[in-house]
Amino acid sequence: MKISINRNGCIECGACQQTCSEVFLVENGQNAHIVEMYWKNAPDVGRISDTHVSCMTDALASCPVQVINAV
C-alpha cells in the first residue's frame, strides 16, 4: 500500500508514531515522516507491506489534522 504524509500540515503531536511506530516517526522538532525502510524516494512518500496496513489505518484515523493519506 502506498502512503504519504503532508509534512507541512503536521503539528508534531506524535499520534501516528504512538499508534504505528513501525511506520511513522516524529523526531525532535521535526514533522512526522515515514520510517526510512519504507521510503519511496522521500520521507513523506512510502510503500508498506500488508503486515502494517492495520496499524497504518489506525494512525491515519488518529491524526488530528488528517495529513496521512493511503492509496
C-alpha positions as CSV (number, residue, x, y, z in Angstrom):
1,M,0.0,0.0,0.0
2,K,1.3,3.5,-0.9
3,I,1.2,6.1,1.9
4,S,2.0,9.7,2.1
5,I,2.2,12.5,4.7
6,N,1.6,16.2,4.1
7,R,4.5,17.2,6.3
8,N,3.8,20.9,6.0
9,G,0.4,20.3,7.7
10,C,1.8,18.1,10.5
11,I,1.6,19.6,14.0
12,E,4.1,17.1,15.5
13,C,1.6,15.7,18.0
14,G,3.1,12.2,17.7
15,A,-0.3,10.4,17.4
16,C,0.8,8.5,14.3
17,Q,4.0,7.3,16.0
18,Q,2.2,6.3,19.1
19,T,-0.3,4.3,17.0
20,C,2.1,2.8,14.5
21,S,5.7,3.3,15.3
22,E,6.6,0.6,12.8
23,V,5.8,3.0,10.0
24,F,5.8,6.6,11.4
25,L,8.4,8.6,13.3
26,V,8.3,12.1,14.9
27,E,11.8,13.2,15.9
28,N,12.9,16.2,18.0
29,G,11.3,19.3,16.5
30,Q,10.6,17.7,13.1
31,N,7.3,16.9,11.4
32,A,6.3,13.2,11.2
33,H,7.8,11.1,8.5
34,I,7.8,7.6,7.3
35,V,10.4,5.2,8.7
36,E,13.3,5.1,6.3
37,M,12.9,1.4,5.3
38,Y,9.5,2.3,3.8
39,W,10.5,5.5,1.9
40,K,9.9,5.7,-1.8
41,N,12.4,8.4,-2.7
42,A,11.4,10.8,0.1
43,P,10.5,10.7,3.8
44,D,6.9,11.8,3.1
45,V,6.0,9.1,0.5
46,G,6.3,5.3,1.0
47,R,5.1,1.9,0.5
48,I,4.2,-0.5,3.3
49,S,3.5,-4.2,3.3
50,D,0.2,-5.8,4.2
51,T,1.6,-6.5,7.6
52,H,1.4,-2.9,8.6
53,V,-1.9,-1.8,6.9
54,S,-3.9,-2.2,10.1
55,C,-1.7,0.0,12.3
56,M,-1.3,2.5,9.5
57,T,-5.1,2.7,9.2
58,D,-5.3,3.4,12.9
59,A,-2.6,6.1,12.6
60,L,-4.5,7.7,9.8
61,A,-7.6,7.8,11.9
62,S,-5.7,9.1,15.0
63,C,-4.2,12.1,13.1
64,P,-6.0,15.2,14.4
65,V,-5.1,17.2,11.3
66,Q,-5.6,14.4,8.7
67,V,-2.3,14.7,6.9
68,I,-1.8,11.0,6.3
69,N,-3.1,9.5,3.0
70,A,-3.2,5.9,1.8
71,V,-3.9,4.5,-1.6
